[in-house]
Amino acid sequence: MSQEAEKNKKTLIVIGGGITGLSTALTWALNHNIKKEPVLLIEKEPKTGGYVTSYEREGFIFDTCQMLPNISELVDYFGLELEFKAFKGYYMRIFLVNPETDEVKVIELPSGTEVFKNMLMKKYPQNAKQIRKFLDYSRAMYLELFKLKIEPTFIEILKLLFTCPKIIRNASKTFKEYFDQFGITEPEVKEIFDVFADFSALPPKYVSALVPISALNSLLDGAFRTKEPFIDFPKKLEERYLNLGGKLLLNTKVEKIIVENDQVRGVEIAGGKKIYADYVVTTIDPKVSMKKLVGLDVIRKLDKKYAQKIDDVKMSTSAFNINLGLSENVDLAGLGLDCGFNIITTGGNTYDRLFDAYEAGEIGFSDNLFHIAVICPSLTTGSKPNITIHMTPMALGEWKKMRKSDPEKYNEMKQKWADFFIDKVEKYLIPDLRKNVLVTDISTPATYARFSGSPTGSLFDMAPYTDNFGRTRLKMRTPIKGLFQPKFVHGVFGCLLGGMQVNDMIINRKIMNGNARFKA
Ligand SMILES: Cc1cc2nc3c(=O)[nH]c(=O)nc-3n(C[C@H](O)[C@H](O)[C@H](O)COP(=O)(O)OP(=O)(O)OC[C@H]3O[C@@H](n4cnc5c(N)ncnc54)[C@H](O)[C@@H]3O)c2cc1C
């Protein structure tokens, strides 16, 4: 290493300035004397935030991210000043559509575990006992998460048998298998709970049971949105990090992770410059990190199973997103849109069937089969009226190729699908929507792939199938000494936690005592 390189050497390099990278870098800055143990965050784009961003189109501010559980403990830990709005009354509505008759049934989901439970038991008395059992059991299982360790010792594993029996019993179950144990027969109740599986962008028949149970319980404790456009959140994380003396390189793409003698040494950035470090934490698509930046051969030499796992891991789906700037004539509040999410769905096994099509590389949406989320950011932020229409699952399929080789066709396809989804929203939720649209901005999987650097444009990183979740997930600690990948997150909360967990690993449990969840 040259003298110059030695002088510029960091203790930690973090690749990727999304929420996971910001959390990793900031947690480091909070726990080290940064002058002695410097940290560098490297981001390929001109701004941090990754998938959590806001952008302006003809005076309208659009957000990507939409809803959060209660993250106040983490926000306090990071020392951020952020204002959140909690959705009162209901935080979600499900519009259950019968496409044959066009009949629509609206189900409102309130926050608060007991309120929610009582509402369901009253509404579906024939399943009241089963609903209580399901919710009580699931709550207890969710709370066991706080006793889980990320890298448990042998003694801790033995202890888990007593402290986390429900998690252990259900660890290998899909949500469908888990749910079916409780004997709930009311199709509408099933519909409500299945929505939490679909939140993970995996259908109930595939998703690991603990994922929807965590989403359900954390949202019952409160559903929130930032009062400012969502980009405020990464901006505040970045500001805090820089104020603590952390360093940031924007517009800089990491091309290679340098490994020598089974130990990470640093990174090589576009243009060939090398920056050395004792630790590297990569927060970009794990397949890209491991296959492209490190090289699978390097990993295979050290740990065949880990290398195989990287190959086998399935990434989560991408999305199709439509942001609409609207005229003041639409009474968004009057239509009840001041809540976290509205789901318009044909119900039954809609999401399973959409996912089957997705897996076959097709788009399964049709007049008889749709599952559409509608969100209204402007009622929280106070910006010019807008809504977001968000769909999963949507595969990268031909989108990327089309955008490159035939932009006209790409735009045609984009518009065709946007029209399809806008029509559904107009029909079932916002009358006269179309004539009040002033600005349309459409994102496809190609947009997400380009923006995040994930070749599949995956929204939620690795998909939480039962064979890649909990104990079976691709480990954060890679076989290369000093190299970590705290990916496998599910949304912003998981990303924040991932950044803290990886620091906890590096500095021997000094932050979270090895726990999976942070408790102040
Ligand atoms: C449309 C949409 C809506 C969503 N809605 C919600 C929601 O309502 N609630 C929720 O909790 N979550 C939501 N999510 C998911 C959430 O935004 C993500 O889980 C989270 O932001 C991922 O953060 P990350 O840092 O792990 O990854 P990313 O955000 O993908 O960040 C990775 C960063 O690495 C950078 N990068 C990539 N390659 C390189 C390289 N070689 N060198 C340097 N930098 C590189 C990228 O530019 C990017 O900034 C949504 C996502 C999308 C796309």
The ligand as a MOL file (V3000), in Angstrom:
LIG
                    3D

  0  0  0     0  0            999 V3000
M  V30 BEGIN CTAB
M  V30 COUNTS 53 58 0 0 0
M  V30 BEGIN ATOM
M  V30 1 C -41.8060 2.2560 -4.6520 0
M  V30 2 C -41.3580 1.7480 -3.3190 0
M  V30 3 C -42.2090 1.8640 -2.2330 0
M  V30 4 C -41.8000 1.4080 -0.9870 0
M  V30 5 N -42.6310 1.5910 0.0790 0
M  V30 6 C -42.2040 1.2730 1.3180 0
M  V30 7 C -42.9860 1.5910 2.4480 0
M  V30 8 O -44.0570 2.1600 2.3400 0
M  V30 9 N -42.5020 1.2750 3.6780 0
M  V30 10 C -41.2950 0.6540 3.8490 0
M  V30 11 O -40.8980 0.4070 4.9920 0
M  V30 12 N -40.5250 0.3290 2.7760 0
M  V30 13 C -40.9490 0.6310 1.5290 0
M  V30 14 N -40.1760 0.3340 0.4400 0
M  V30 15 C -38.9520 -0.4510 0.6360 0
M  V30 16 C -37.8240 0.3770 1.1880 0
M  V30 17 O -37.7850 1.6050 0.5270 0
M  V30 18 C -36.5360 -0.4140 1.0190 0
M  V30 19 O -36.6520 -1.6410 1.7220 0
M  V30 20 C -35.3240 0.3120 1.5620 0
M  V30 21 O -35.3330 1.6740 1.2490 0
M  V30 22 C -34.0610 -0.3480 1.0410 0
M  V30 23 O -32.9390 0.3540 1.5250 0
M  V30 24 P -31.4640 -0.1630 1.2580 0
M  V30 25 O -30.5320 0.8490 1.7650 0
M  V30 26 O -31.3020 -1.5460 1.8180 0
M  V30 27 O -31.3520 -0.3370 -0.2960 0
M  V30 28 P -31.4640 0.7680 -1.4540 0
M  V30 29 O -32.4820 1.7680 -1.1120 0
M  V30 30 O -31.6050 -0.0040 -2.7100 0
M  V30 31 O -30.0680 1.4820 -1.3950 0
M  V30 32 C -28.9350 0.9530 -1.9910 0
M  V30 33 C -28.0710 2.1280 -2.3960 0
M  V30 34 O -26.8480 1.6260 -2.9150 0
M  V30 35 C -26.4800 2.4120 -4.0430 0
M  V30 36 N -25.5940 1.5620 -4.8630 0
M  V30 37 C -25.9330 0.4830 -5.5960 0
M  V30 38 N -24.8530 -0.0390 -6.1710 0
M  V30 39 C -23.7860 0.7330 -5.7990 0
M  V30 40 C -22.3910 0.6780 -6.0470 0
M  V30 41 N -21.8420 -0.2820 -6.7960 0
M  V30 42 N -21.6100 1.6440 -5.5050 0
M  V30 43 C -22.1280 2.6280 -4.7160 0
M  V30 44 N -23.4520 2.7030 -4.4450 0
M  V30 45 C -24.2680 1.7590 -4.9600 0
M  V30 46 C -27.8000 2.7360 -4.7110 0
M  V30 47 O -27.6950 3.8500 -5.5480 0
M  V30 48 C -28.6840 2.9780 -3.4920 0
M  V30 49 O -28.6790 4.3270 -3.0930 0
M  V30 50 C -40.5390 0.7890 -0.8260 0
M  V30 51 C -39.6810 0.6680 -1.9300 0
M  V30 52 C -40.0860 1.1650 -3.1530 0
M  V30 53 C -39.1300 1.0730 -4.3140 0
M  V30 END ATOM
M  V30 BEGIN BOND
M  V30 1 1 1 2
M  V30 2 1 2 3
M  V30 3 2 2 52
M  V30 4 2 3 4
M  V30 5 1 4 5
M  V30 6 1 4 50
M  V30 7 2 5 6
M  V30 8 1 6 7
M  V30 9 1 6 13
M  V30 10 2 7 8
M  V30 11 1 7 9
M  V30 12 1 9 10
M  V30 13 2 10 11
M  V30 14 1 10 12
M  V30 15 2 12 13
M  V30 16 1 13 14
M  V30 17 1 14 15
M  V30 18 1 14 50
M  V30 19 1 15 16
M  V30 20 1 16 17
M  V30 21 1 16 18
M  V30 22 1 18 19
M  V30 23 1 18 20
M  V30 24 1 20 21
M  V30 25 1 20 22
M  V30 26 1 22 23
M  V30 27 1 23 24
M  V30 28 2 24 25
M  V30 29 1 24 26
M  V30 30 1 24 27
M  V30 31 1 27 28
M  V30 32 2 28 29
M  V30 33 1 28 30
M  V30 34 1 28 31
M  V30 35 1 31 32
M  V30 36 1 32 33
M  V30 37 1 33 34
M  V30 38 1 33 48
M  V30 39 1 34 35
M  V30 40 1 35 36
M  V30 41 1 35 46
M  V30 42 1 36 37
M  V30 43 1 36 45
M  V30 44 2 37 38
M  V30 45 1 38 39
M  V30 46 1 39 40
M  V30 47 2 39 45
M  V30 48 1 40 41
M  V30 49 2 40 42
M  V30 50 1 42 43
M  V30 51 2 43 44
M  V30 52 1 44 45
M  V30 53 1 46 47
M  V30 54 1 46 48
M  V30 55 1 48 49
M  V30 56 2 50 51
M  V30 57 1 51 52
M  V30 58 1 52 53
M  V30 END BOND
M  V30 END CTAB
M  END
